[in-house]
Amino acid sequence: MGINYHEAERLLTLETRSTAYQMKIAPMGILCHQYYGRRIRATDLSYLDRYYDRGFSGPLYEYRRDRTPSLDTLPQEYTSCGVGDYRINSIDVINADGSQCADFRYVGHEIRAGKYAIPGMPSVYDNGGEMETLIVTLQDPVTRLTLRLYYGVLYERDVITRCAELINEGTEPIVLNKAASLCLDLPCGDWDLMHFYGRHCLERQVERSPLPHSIQTISSTRGMTSHHHNCFAILCDHQATEDDGACCGMMLVYSGSHKIEIEQDQMESVRVVMGIHDQQFSWRLEAGASFFTPECILSYSADGLAQLSHNFHDTLRHNVCRGRWKLERRPVLINSWEATYCDFDDQKILRIARQAAALGVELFVLDDGWFGVRDDDNQGLGDWYVNRRKLPDGLAPVIRQINEMGMKFGLWMEPEMVSEDSDLYRAHPDWALTVPGRKPMMGRNQLALDLSRQDVRDYLYGVLSDLLRENHIEYIKWDMNRCISDVFSRLLPSGRQGEVGHRYVLGVYDLLERLTGEFPDILVENCAGGGGRFDAAMLAFSPQIWCSDDTDAVERVRIQYGTSFGYPVSTMGSHVSASPNHQTGRTTPLHTRGIVAMSGTFGYELDPTTLTEAEREEVRRQIADFKRYYWLIQDGRYYRLTDPMKRNDFDAWQFAARDGSEALLNLIVNRTQANAQQFRIRWKGLDPDGFYRIEGEDTLFTGDALMYGGYAFPLMSGDYPAVQLHLVRVEEA
Ligand code: GLA
């Protein structure tokens, strides 16, 4: 299948359906990168390597009379450090003698069926017979620091995964100051970098720019994935479009501080290094110990950005998301946050629930405010027992009544955090991440618990599992509302404090693994002040993530657009909220809000008791439509039809069934004008030879006409009108 070794040329080639990746064990045991791109017949691409004498890029000792092969110019699979490659290095070490070198040389490799796993961290998995693994072992001959490079080949999805393991096979401790997951050397070309930046309430905005001759860094030092820079980037041809051109996506499967470095070097070659951020990171590797990096998912498309996104969508949906809800139809929910904030009691909750049930909502989610003393966001975190003033009889009767209305019940929680004003903090102030003798930063007036500690995790597991065991809770919203700072764990010695940030992330995974293992039927939605931890690792525990705290439909078009480059629609938590919107004050039609929220997991976040009869009717229709289109939206192909970053008069996006049998086109007008231009859109993903009708209309279209000639929309008026067209393939009339 996907991995071949050619002994004579010492070539290792990974093949997927449409791509190939080749490395060569070069003389002196240097593991060189040869090629990543469109699939080619297995051939030795080392004819491309021509070595020249480059001034100030010196050769290896073994080549001292031949000045051409230098680590500083060779394309490599993972770099050594301190030995003459002056580009970004994959690793940074301090050896027991104080030297800062590692020089990795090939030792051997093995090819295995199936997919490797990474201890303690989520990664891409094999559903059975889909994947193969290559492990290449290299070693520093002096310290015997061993590097194992893992490659997973997911043939059908054009995906290659990578991670590294560092094993100290020497006798003295070694400190890792940096250990990247990926190093990818690409040849000189005309590359653009696309990355996904933002802030709270404006996550994953797309920026695309040509690579400069310097090192560009996309990173988070916040101890979390962050709203500010997602751990996903794309390198593409300068000319690449949605439908054409070469592009390569790189996604880190990790939820903590991360760093993507991209360097265009002196010879215009490009190196990408990606992994845990090295700021405030160090890991002490005792003799015999091993360290695993998180995984990086790579995909290459020769056919533009849409195909690249489809590769990531399918991989995340089928090979990263886990559990019962990964593919099962998920319930349409109503969330109480924007309806009540922390101000509610059981009667108010039940009134909202009753209205929601009558509209067809299937899951009621009680958000923040139900526990401890929690009248606003200044207190109570950590006290995960019911607030009896608001819910005098506890959760059980509320849940029972909601279940009797025909809805499931879900609950918000923020387990990683603690308020200073809480019983938990008063009992265990040392459980919070703070540095002794210093005042900590107080994001949202709360502190993070030290989840690197087993005792803290055991406590949380005990409290949360009791809560879940004692109540019929079928959904959890797992929130995290501040960045990590003041990183210091009281249980680790001074020489290991650089490990706390990563150990915190491993602790989060451990707690989530235990809880989702014990309660496999609970649907978990991840959240971090909206989409602050929107990453592939979290998707292994929660198949959906609250996309943003900005619920304004117009803003959401851009946020969901950026998110869609890496992440499928089935992962994007998206709700219809009140108008005027609580974050922006903007007024938009309910119809428009419905169309935007439907391009996600779909739900409501408003007080349905305030809706007019006409609005209630509209909500009923939306829910019925969403259920009808559910599989088309969640399982179909997603197509971006416009680029909202360009501030168009309108934006459009589309879903197409994989067999071309139906499609759903969504269009929202951003700027209504008198005597406006025609909005013409070319449909995608149809059967060009098929015949189609738009539901509710008589005209018969051919697939090729809609795809190449397009479709012209009637003029629309009012603020932010939107249209949703359902196209169905029919027999020729
Ligand atoms: C975060 C979430 C919101 C809501 C509040 C509750 O901001 O993103 O959806 O749950 O917390 O405090």
Residues whose N, C-alpha, C, O or C-beta is under 5 A from the ligand:
A	BS01	GLA	W337 D367 D368 C527 A528 G529 G530 D549
